[in-house]
């Protein structure tokens, strides 16, 4: 399955660690007194201030952390990106006594708000401390990846450029600047990107018109918008042209329908979408019909410099095991 997280949405994580009370066997075994679990929190892809540990359970309900304990550990997690779980207490004669049964599993759940576009990767790791104060790493460092999507627009007109060998006309696509677009979701709500570009919201249309606060993408003579519609989940969307370039028709209704879907390739979800909207000079055109109406193509491909790229959010929990 593929879970999608829009910009500003809360991503959910589950980290599991199979433990032991001793490192080694026999007379050479050393007692484990604590475990430390680390997450780089996507190196800025998650808003640190929103990261919250929602639960820690050890073993078969041997210990469930209280809300106050979770609050304290959340502060530690935000500050150091680590969670330290005490595993043994010093008793008589300075000998340690394990708190939990051998092989008890640690299960930690936590959340954080996604604030970065494109590919966001969490790197997870774990270590443990021995009674002699030695630290050792747990084998394996699983990576968790989140993707979100963006849509760019190439607005163009066809210009005659001679004929081919059979006498058929040749046309060249010339980008048009000044076309303004908004984006609707399948619920008919309009896309708005926050000023800091870290949160996507969807605006209701009260009277059928485009809300004034809807984000507008304007085409340029370079062939791309001044910025993309970013941070999208997979789903169905529609481009709406609200202003055409000078001297060209504006498209009534939806200029193009887009379906953003997830395709997994080597554990990554990367789809290049190029949306091409053909405009002819003249009167206003309907959104559908024969020659002279909208042409919109969706092309799958690999990520390349300058391409309009859709990253589909993906998140699944993996176990860090020992």
C-alpha positions in Angstrom: 0.0 0.0 0.0 1.0 3.6 -0.5 0.1 6.2 2.1 0.2 9.8 0.9 1.0 12.9 2.9 0.2 16.4 1.7 2.2 19.3 2.7 1.0 20.2 6.2 -0.4 16.8 6.9 0.6 14.7 9.9 2.8 11.6 9.0 2.6 8.6 11.4 5.5 6.4 12.2 5.9 3.1 14.1 9.4 2.0 15.2 9.9 -1.6 16.5 13.0 -2.9 18.2 13.6 -6.5 19.3 15.7 -6.5 22.4 17.8 -8.6 24.7 18.9 -8.2 28.3 22.5 -9.4 27.7 25.1 -8.8 24.9 26.9 -12.1 24.2 26.7 -15.4 26.0 28.1 -17.3 28.9 30.8 -15.8 31.1 31.5 -13.2 28.4 28.0 -11.8 28.4 27.5 -8.1 29.4 24.3 -6.7 30.7 22.4 -4.1 28.7 21.3 -1.1 30.8 19.6 1.1 28.2 18.5 1.4 24.5 18.7 4.5 22.4 16.6 4.9 19.3 17.3 7.7 16.8 15.6 9.2 13.8 17.0 12.1 11.7 13.3 13.3 11.4 13.8 13.6 7.6 16.5 16.3 7.9 14.0 19.2 7.9 11.3 17.3 6.1 9.2 17.2 9.3 8.4 20.2 11.5 10.4 19.5 14.7 8.0 21.6 16.8 5.2 19.2 15.9 7.0 15.9 16.4 5.1 14.0 19.1 5.6 10.6 20.6 2.2 9.1 20.9 2.9 5.8 22.5 5.6 3.5 23.9 4.8 -0.1 24.8 7.5 -2.6 26.0 6.9 -6.3 25.8 3.5 -7.9 26.3 2.2 -4.8 28.1 5.1 -5.1 30.6 5.2 -1.3 30.6 3.1 1.3 28.8 4.5 4.8 29.1 2.2 7.4 30.8 1.2 10.7 29.1 3.7 12.6 31.4 6.5 10.2 30.4 5.6 10.6 26.7 5.7 14.4 27.2 9.2 14.3 28.7 10.5 12.0 26.0 8.9 14.1 23.2 10.9 17.1 24.5 14.0 14.9 24.4 13.2 13.6 20.9 12.7 17.1 19.5 15.9 18.4 21.0 18.2 15.4 20.2 16.3 13.3 17.7 16.8 10.4 20.1 14.7 8.4 22.6 16.5 6.7 25.5 14.8 3.8 27.1 16.3 2.7 30.5 16.6 -1.1 30.6 18.1 -2.0 33.9 18.5 -0.5 37.4 21.5 -0.6 39.7 20.7 -2.7 42.7 22.7 -4.1 45.7 26.4 -4.5 45.3 26.2 -2.2 42.3 24.8 -5.0 40.2 22.2 -4.2 37.6 18.7 -5.7 37.5 16.8 -5.9 34.2 13.5 -4.1 34.1 11.9 -6.3 31.4 11.8 -9.9 30.3 14.5 -11.0 27.8 13.5 -10.4 24.2 10.8 -7.9 25.1 9.9 -5.8 22.0 9.9 -1.9 22.1 7.2 -0.4 20.0 7.2 3.4 19.6 4.7 5.5 17.7 5.2 9.1 16.8 3.9 11.8 14.4 5.2 14.9 12.7 3.9 17.4 10.2 5.3 17.2 6.6 6.8 20.6 5.6 9.0 19.7 2.6 8.2 19.0 -1.0 9.7 16.2 -3.1 11.4 13.2 -1.5 11.7 13.1 2.3 13.7 10.3 3.9 13.9 9.3 7.5 17.0 7.3 8.6 16.4 5.2 11.7 19.0 3.6 14.0 19.3 2.1 17.4 22.1 1.4 19.9 22.5 0.1 23.5 24.6 0.8 26.5 26.3 -1.9 28.5 27.0 -2.0 32.2 30.6 -1.2 31.6 29.5 2.1 29.8 30.3 0.7 26.3 27.9 1.7 23.5 27.2 -0.7 20.7 25.0 -0.2 17.5 22.1 -2.4 16.7 22.5 -3.9 13.2 20.6 -2.3 10.4 19.6 1.3 9.7 16.2 1.2 7.9 15.2 4.2 5.8 11.6 5.5 5.6 10.7 7.6 2.6 7.9 10.1 2.1 7.0 11.4 -1.3 4.7 14.2 -2.3 3.7 15.5 -5.7 3.9 18.6 -7.8 2.3 19.7 -11.1 3.8 22.2 -13.5 2.2 23.6 -16.6 3.6 24.1 -20.1 1.4 26.6 -22.0 2.0 27.0 -25.7 0.8 27.9 -29.1 1.6 26.3 -32.4 3.6 28.4 -35.0 4.0 27.3 -38.6 7.5 26.3 -39.5 7.5 25.2 -43.1 6.4 21.8 -44.5 7.8 18.3 -44.4 8.8 16.1 -47.4 5.2 15.2 -48.0 4.0 18.8 -48.0 2.4 18.6 -44.6 2.8 21.7 -42.4 5.3 21.6 -39.6 4.4 23.4 -36.4 6.7 24.5 -33.5 5.4 24.8 -30.0 6.1 28.3 -28.6 5.6 28.8 -24.9 3.1 31.5 -23.9 3.6 33.7 -20.9 0.8 35.2 -18.8 -1.7 32.3 -18.7 -3.0 32.0 -15.1 -4.2 28.7 -13.6 -5.7 27.5 -10.4 -6.1 23.9 -9.3 -9.3 22.0 -8.0 -9.5 18.7 -6.2 -12.1 16.1 -6.8 -14.3 17.7 -4.1 -14.4 21.0 -6.1 -12.2 22.8 -3.6 -9.4 25.1 -4.7 -5.7 24.7 -3.9 -4.0 27.2 -1.6 -0.3 27.1 -0.7 0.7 28.9 2.5 3.1 31.9 2.4 5.9 29.8 3.8 5.2 27.0 1.3 4.9 24.4 4.0 1.1 23.8 4.1 -1.5 23.0 1.5 -5.2 23.8 2.2 -8.3 23.5 0.1 -10.8 26.4 -0.2 -14.5 26.2 -0.7 -16.2 28.2 -3.5 -19.1 30.0 -1.9 -20.8 31.4 -5.0 -19.2 29.2 -7.7 -16.3 31.5 -8.4 -12.6 31.0 -7.7 -11.8 32.0 -4.1 -9.6 35.1 -3.9 -7.0 33.3 -1.8 -6.5 30.4 -4.2 -2.9 29.9 -5.4 -2.4 31.0 -9.0 0.4 29.6 -11.2 1.3 31.8 -14.2 3.0 30.4 -17.3 6.2 32.0 -18.6 7.9 32.2 -22.0 10.3 29.6 -20.6 7.4 27.1 -20.8 6.9 26.5 -17.1 4.9 28.1 -14.3 6.4 30.7 -12.0 6.0 27.9 -9.4 4.4 24.5 -9.3 1.3 23.2 -7.5 3.3 21.4 -4.9 2.8 19.1 -1.9 -0.1 17.0 -3.4 -1.4 13.6 -2.5 -2.4 11.2 -5.3 -5.9 11.7 -6.5 -7.9 13.5 -9.2 -7.4 17.1 -9.9 -8.5 19.7 -12.6 -6.7 22.7 -13.9 -8.8 25.8 -14.4 -7.5 28.7 -16.6 -8.6 32.0 -15.1 -6.8 34.3 -17.5 -5.4 33.7 -21.0 -2.3 35.4 -22.5 -2.9 38.6 -24.3 -4.5 37.9 -27.7 -5.4 34.3 -27.0 -8.6 32.6 -26.0 -9.4 31.5 -22.4 -10.6 28.0 -21.9 -14.0 27.7 -20.3 -14.6 25.0 -17.6 -11.8 22.7 -16.7 -8.7 23.1 -18.8 -7.4 19.6 -18.0 -8.2 16.7 -15.8 -5.3 15.0 -14.0 -5.1 11.8 -12.2 -2.1 11.5 -9.9 -1.4 7.9 -9.0 1.4 5.9 -7.4 3.8 3.7 -9.3 6.5 1.9 -7.4 9.9 1.4 -9.0 12.8 0.1 -6.8 11.0 1.3 -3.7 10.6 4.8 -5.1 7.6 6.5 -6.6 8.8 9.0 -9.2 6.5 10.0 -12.1 7.2 12.8 -14.5 4.1 14.6 -15.6 4.2 17.1 -18.4 0.9 19.0 -18.9 0.7 20.7 -22.2 -2.2 23.1 -22.9 -2.6 24.3 -26.5 -4.1 27.8 -27.0 -5.1 29.3 -30.3 -5.7 33.0 -30.9 -9.3 34.1 -31.2 -12.4 33.8 -29.2 -13.0 32.0 -26.0 -13.1 28.2 -26.3 -15.0 25.5 -24.4 -13.2 23.0 -22.3 -14.1 20.0 -24.6 -14.9 19.6 -28.3 -13.2 19.2 -31.6 -10.2 20.8 -33.3 -9.0 23.9 -31.5 -9.9 22.9 -28.0 -7.7 22.0 -25.1 -5.0 19.4 -25.6 -3.5 18.0 -22.3 -1.0 15.1 -22.2 0.2 13.2 -19.2 3.5 11.5 -19.8 5.2 9.1 -17.5 9.0 9.1 -17.3 12.1 9.4 -15.1 13.1 12.4 -13.2 15.2 14.8 -15.3 16.4 18.3 -14.8 13.7 20.8 -15.8 10.9 18.2 -16.0 7.6 18.7 -14.2 7.8 16.0 -11.6 5.1 14.4 -9.5 6.4 12.8 -6.3 3.8 10.6 -4.7 3.8 10.5 -0.9 4.8 7.0 0.4 5.2 5.9 4.0 5.5 2.5 5.6 7.1 1.5 8.8 10.0 -0.9 8.9 11.4 -2.7 11.9 14.8 -1.9 13.3 15.8 -5.3 14.5 18.8 -6.9 16.3 
